[in-house]
């Protein structure tokens, strides 16, 4: 009887653990849909039988941390918080050009200063010998509208490292500061004082009062508060 009870308890615990967790198969499908929505092919490396604490799909946040959809950060923002980084293998065009000496690369027609926003007309294709093809920009669409992190002269290959990071909220951007207190939501105009990604802590200035407030980046236009003023 004691052995039977032990078996039933163990079985019940195992069943509960399985029911309250998600596996690698589920995560690969979820990441695959996200990659597809971003125009990318999925070849994610996750073990099928790996287990993570249960998390509502709406609370799972996926972020490209390589700029090329090669490294993805997956986080649960729900009660059972967890985070992991996974690799998405790609059949990259760069693997083909490594064997060549002179290759077609993207470059700027004229020299560009740090902070310049890139337009399609700025970009030309030149043939050049390139030793380092890692991080090389191969598609115009990947950099149009981006901002240069540092100055670059004409006819030099463009690398992703030359570009500023795509922040969810940019420094000096106009934002809405939203504070919910006792079921009442208060909204004010604010100014972001620093760059921030999704749910990063960010300092903003309330335009009306001039006070500096710490909040969390919710989207490109909204900062939500757990009020802390100084």
C-alpha positions as CSV (number, residue, x, y, z in Angstrom):
1,X,0.0,0.0,0.0
2,X,2.8,2.3,0.9
3,X,4.6,1.6,-2.4
4,X,1.4,2.2,-4.3
5,X,0.9,5.6,-2.5
6,X,4.5,6.6,-3.3
7,X,4.0,5.7,-7.0
8,X,0.7,7.6,-7.2
9,X,2.3,10.7,-5.6
10,X,5.3,10.5,-8.0
11,X,3.0,10.1,-11.0
12,X,0.8,13.0,-9.9
13,X,3.9,15.2,-9.4
14,X,5.3,14.3,-12.8
15,X,1.9,14.9,-14.5
16,X,1.6,18.3,-12.8
17,X,5.1,19.2,-13.8
18,X,4.4,18.3,-17.4
19,X,1.1,20.1,-17.4
20,X,2.7,23.3,-16.0
21,X,5.7,23.4,-18.4
22,X,6.4,24.0,-22.1
23,X,8.9,22.1,-24.2
24,X,11.3,22.7,-27.0
25,X,8.9,21.6,-29.7
26,X,6.4,24.3,-28.6
27,X,9.1,27.0,-28.4
28,X,10.5,26.1,-31.8
29,X,7.1,26.5,-33.4
30,X,6.5,29.8,-31.6
31,X,10.0,31.2,-32.6
32,X,9.4,29.9,-36.1
33,X,6.2,31.9,-36.5
34,X,8.0,35.0,-35.1
35,X,10.8,34.6,-37.6
36,X,8.4,34.0,-40.5
37,X,6.6,37.2,-39.5
38,X,9.9,39.0,-39.8
39,X,10.6,37.5,-43.3
40,X,13.2,35.0,-42.0
41,X,13.6,31.3,-42.2
42,X,13.7,29.2,-39.1
43,X,16.5,26.8,-38.2
44,X,16.5,27.1,-34.4
45,X,18.6,24.9,-32.2
46,X,16.5,23.9,-29.2
47,X,16.2,20.3,-27.8
48,X,12.7,18.9,-28.2
49,X,12.6,17.6,-24.6
50,X,13.9,20.7,-22.9
51,X,11.4,22.1,-20.3
52,X,10.6,25.6,-19.2
53,X,8.0,26.8,-16.7
54,X,4.6,27.5,-18.2
55,X,4.2,30.9,-19.8
56,X,1.3,32.5,-21.6
57,X,2.1,33.0,-25.3
58,X,1.3,36.7,-24.9
59,X,4.0,36.9,-22.2
60,X,6.7,35.4,-24.3
61,X,9.0,38.1,-25.8
62,X,11.5,37.2,-28.6
63,X,14.3,39.6,-29.6
64,X,17.0,39.5,-32.3
65,X,20.2,40.4,-30.5
66,X,22.6,39.9,-33.4
67,X,21.0,42.2,-35.9
68,X,21.0,39.3,-38.4
69,X,18.5,37.0,-36.8
70,X,21.3,34.6,-35.9
71,X,21.0,35.0,-32.1
72,X,17.6,35.3,-30.5
73,X,16.8,36.1,-26.9
74,X,13.6,34.5,-25.7
75,X,12.1,35.6,-22.4
76,X,9.0,34.9,-20.3
77,X,7.7,38.1,-18.8
78,X,4.9,36.4,-16.9
79,X,4.9,35.1,-13.3
80,X,7.3,32.2,-14.1
81,X,10.1,34.4,-15.5
82,X,12.9,32.8,-17.5
83,X,15.3,33.8,-20.3
84,X,17.5,31.9,-22.8
85,X,19.5,32.6,-25.9
86,X,19.3,30.4,-28.9
87,X,21.0,30.2,-32.3
88,X,19.2,30.4,-35.6
89,X,21.4,28.8,-38.3
90,X,21.2,30.5,-41.7
91,X,22.2,29.7,-45.2
92,X,23.9,33.0,-45.4
93,X,25.0,34.7,-48.6
94,X,28.3,35.4,-47.0
95,X,29.2,31.7,-47.0
96,X,29.3,31.9,-50.8
97,X,31.4,35.1,-51.0
98,X,34.1,34.0,-48.6
99,X,35.8,32.0,-51.4
100,X,36.1,35.0,-53.7
101,X,38.7,37.7,-53.8
102,X,36.9,40.7,-55.3
103,X,33.2,40.7,-54.3
104,X,30.3,43.1,-54.7
105,X,29.7,45.0,-51.5
106,X,27.5,47.9,-50.4
107,X,29.3,51.2,-49.8
108,X,28.4,54.9,-49.6
109,X,28.7,57.1,-52.7
110,X,30.0,60.0,-50.5
111,X,31.5,60.0,-47.0
112,X,28.9,60.1,-44.2
113,X,29.2,61.6,-40.7
114,X,28.2,59.9,-37.4
115,X,24.4,60.3,-36.8
116,X,23.5,60.4,-40.5
117,X,20.3,58.7,-41.4
118,X,20.9,56.4,-44.4
119,X,18.8,56.9,-47.6
120,X,18.6,54.4,-50.6
121,X,20.3,57.0,-52.9
122,X,23.3,57.1,-50.6
123,X,24.2,53.4,-51.3
124,X,26.2,52.1,-54.2
125,X,27.5,48.6,-55.1
126,X,31.3,48.3,-55.6
127,X,33.6,45.5,-56.3
128,X,36.3,45.2,-53.6
129,X,38.6,42.7,-52.0
130,X,37.3,42.2,-48.4
131,X,39.2,40.2,-45.8
132,X,36.5,40.2,-43.2
133,X,33.0,39.3,-44.4
134,X,31.6,38.7,-41.0
135,X,28.9,41.3,-40.1
136,X,29.0,42.7,-43.7
137,X,25.8,44.3,-44.8
138,X,24.5,42.4,-47.9
139,X,21.0,43.9,-48.4
140,X,20.1,47.5,-48.9
141,X,16.8,47.1,-47.1
142,X,18.7,46.2,-43.9
143,X,20.2,49.6,-43.5
144,X,17.8,52.1,-45.2
145,X,16.5,54.4,-42.5
146,X,19.2,53.4,-40.0
147,X,21.5,55.9,-38.3
148,X,25.3,55.7,-38.5
149,X,27.1,55.1,-35.2
150,X,30.4,56.5,-36.5
151,X,31.6,58.4,-39.6
152,X,32.5,56.3,-42.7
153,X,34.3,57.4,-45.9
154,X,33.1,56.7,-49.4
155,X,33.7,53.4,-51.1
156,X,34.3,51.5,-47.9
157,X,32.3,48.3,-47.2
158,X,29.4,48.8,-44.8
159,X,29.2,46.6,-41.7
160,X,26.3,46.2,-39.2
161,X,28.7,47.4,-36.5
162,X,28.8,50.8,-38.3
163,X,25.1,51.3,-37.5
164,X,23.4,52.5,-34.3
165,X,21.4,49.9,-32.5
166,X,17.6,49.8,-33.2
167,X,16.3,50.9,-29.8
168,X,12.5,50.6,-29.1
169,X,12.7,54.1,-27.6
170,X,15.3,56.5,-28.8
171,X,16.9,59.2,-26.6
172,X,15.1,62.6,-26.9
173,X,12.0,60.9,-28.4
174,X,8.6,62.2,-27.4
175,X,6.7,59.6,-25.3
176,X,3.5,59.2,-23.3
177,X,4.0,58.7,-19.6
178,X,1.3,56.4,-18.3
179,X,0.7,55.8,-14.6
180,X,-2.1,53.6,-13.3
181,X,-3.2,54.3,-9.6
182,X,-6.2,52.7,-8.0
183,X,-7.9,51.9,-11.3
184,X,-7.3,55.4,-12.7
185,X,-4.9,55.9,-15.6
186,X,-3.0,59.2,-15.8
187,X,-1.2,60.2,-19.0
188,X,1.3,63.0,-19.5
189,X,3.7,64.1,-22.3
190,X,7.3,63.1,-21.7
191,X,10.8,63.2,-23.2
192,X,13.0,60.1,-23.2
193,X,16.4,60.9,-21.6
194,X,18.0,57.7,-22.7
195,X,17.7,54.8,-25.1
196,X,15.7,51.7,-24.1
197,X,14.4,48.3,-25.3
198,X,11.2,46.6,-24.4
199,X,10.5,46.8,-20.6
200,X,14.0,48.3,-20.0
201,X,14.1,50.8,-17.1
202,X,14.3,54.3,-18.7
203,X,14.5,57.9,-17.4
204,X,11.9,60.3,-18.8
205,X,11.2,63.9,-18.1
206,X,7.6,65.0,-17.5
207,X,7.2,68.0,-19.9
208,X,4.6,69.7,-17.8
209,X,6.3,69.4,-14.4
210,X,9.9,69.1,-15.4
211,X,10.4,66.2,-13.1
212,X,12.6,63.2,-14.0
213,X,10.8,59.9,-13.6
214,X,11.9,56.3,-13.9
215,X,9.6,54.0,-15.9
216,X,9.5,51.0,-18.2
217,X,9.6,51.1,-22.0
218,X,6.2,49.6,-23.1
219,X,6.3,50.4,-26.8
220,X,7.8,53.1,-29.1
221,X,5.5,55.8,-27.7
222,X,4.7,54.7,-24.2
223,X,6.5,54.5,-20.8
224,X,4.6,53.0,-17.9
225,X,5.5,53.8,-14.3
226,X,6.3,52.3,-11.0
227,X,6.7,55.9,-9.8
228,X,10.1,56.8,-8.4
229,X,10.9,60.5,-8.6
230,X,14.0,62.4,-7.5
